[in-house]
């Protein structure tokens, strides 16, 4: 953070273990057109989803420090694994900044979409093991029952760009059929990994039509907007933002190529600055 | 390495980015029953396959240093990505030790199995991009033509334990059908990632029966045996080995659980020592 504290003209810092968080950045750019963003993908150490909580907290702290050093007015943890493990630590360390993770907004979206309170969350192994979604959902709705599903193969499919077709549908059926058939099945499926929105079409077809499919990107953007407004940190509507800056800890070419899938617009390797964190 | 240099009674050090190299360890244990082994999986930073070459060289050097500090008489780089990127560097730095990667033995197996000299290699993106297999194969057979195929989804399938069934076969067809049909198709497929031997059954069914399927585990073990013999570092046949030591840089529980798939025998988290490298 800059020595003088957060100011409206500063960008919003967003970080993820890699490129999946670009789905959140995309929602932030759409919801907050006057804001500027700096996005950091910790591609040297991705994926976080299979690492221990202690390692993830350390990595997330280093990402937050790198963004704060560049001058940001808010931090968005656009990685479910990192938000699960490190939100409390970062919110404490950067108490003067709004710090938003994707878990609480995702939980809010799921609770809003479920009638029965039976909610399934598909996420990385690390996120499921950490139990942050169970905690966040039951805080909002104490009688909810939450079923976590580890879905690591989806991460590889999304990064390969195999977002439609028989393979992703077969994988979706393998992960989900046992969950959504039978009495007492959930009526909402939360995408608890920022890679998964690009697979939403195939996931939609693999679950019964009565099940709501929700992700955290839009509700995270709403949470950021509300916090900026509450703290007087929003830029004036209509102010032209600076172009989004992209930082990565490894592999600018791959970041740009795979990142385009998640960002939904072309990215060139020359747009990506390599940094150490 | 111990101050007094390599001695026959020391174990052989084996490292990989994670658990895939356990397929190589398994072949080494089978081929060298009198030898002891210490295996290091750099699970905190896996996978190497999507990282830049510079990062992989740095990680591999740190793994080798950690093993050498424990006293080993040879180093086996049981990770195709690391062997592709870092064998030269490590062989130079540890000139007093036999240093064996999986690339050259894999290339030798493929050249031995191919009649036409048209060889396909399926590997991680990093290995394919690095071109080490093209170089190793054409050194052995200058008229060979090598086709690299990036197969990242296979890594996720292997780690999930989905080693048989319609999903892995569909993925195999997606990666391979375009390669093995038509005139001028390769007549050998080399598994250029240590994760892939556990998928061999499904891969075998996805390619024409006339295509040879080869991996580097057995030929790597042969190369290690030959080098130990040549340098007078082999233990006497029949000497009972010490139990294999397992080191990991993160997540002992996951290492044991997923590692069992690759090692082909049960591993418990208590068998895995967490280390910093």
Contacts between the chains, C-beta under 8 A, distances in Angstrom:
chain1	res1	chain2	res2	distance
A	43	B	50	7.8
A	43	B	51	7.7
A	44	B	45	7.9
A	44	B	51	6.4
A	44	B	55	5.6
A	45	B	44	7.8
A	45	B	45	6.2
A	46	B	50	7.3
A	50	B	43	7.8
A	50	B	46	7.4
A	50	B	159	7.9
A	50	B	251	7.1
A	50	B	254	6.4
A	51	B	43	7.7
A	51	B	44	6.4
A	51	B	250	5.5
A	51	B	251	6.6
A	52	B	250	5.1
A	52	B	251	4.9
A	55	B	44	5.6
A	55	B	250	5.3
A	125	B	254	7.4
A	152	B	156	5.5
A	152	B	159	6.7
A	152	B	160	5.9
A	153	B	153	7.3
A	153	B	156	4.6
A	153	B	157	6.2
A	153	B	160	5.5
A	153	B	162	7.1
A	155	B	156	6.8
A	156	B	152	5.6
A	156	B	153	4.6
A	156	B	155	6.8
A	156	B	156	3.6
A	156	B	157	7.8
A	157	B	153	6.2
A	157	B	156	7.9
A	159	B	50	7.9
A	159	B	152	6.7
A	160	B	152	5.9
A	160	B	153	5.5
A	162	B	153	7.1
A	162	B	174	7.6
A	166	B	170	6.2
A	167	B	167	6.9
A	167	B	170	5.0
A	167	B	171	5.9
A	167	B	174	6.3
A	170	B	166	6.2
A	170	B	167	5.0
A	170	B	170	6.2
A	171	B	167	5.9
A	174	B	162	7.6
A	174	B	167	6.3
A	250	B	51	5.5
A	250	B	52	5.1
A	250	B	55	5.3
A	251	B	50	7.1
A	251	B	51	6.6
A	251	B	52	4.9
A	254	B	50	6.4
A	254	B	125	7.4
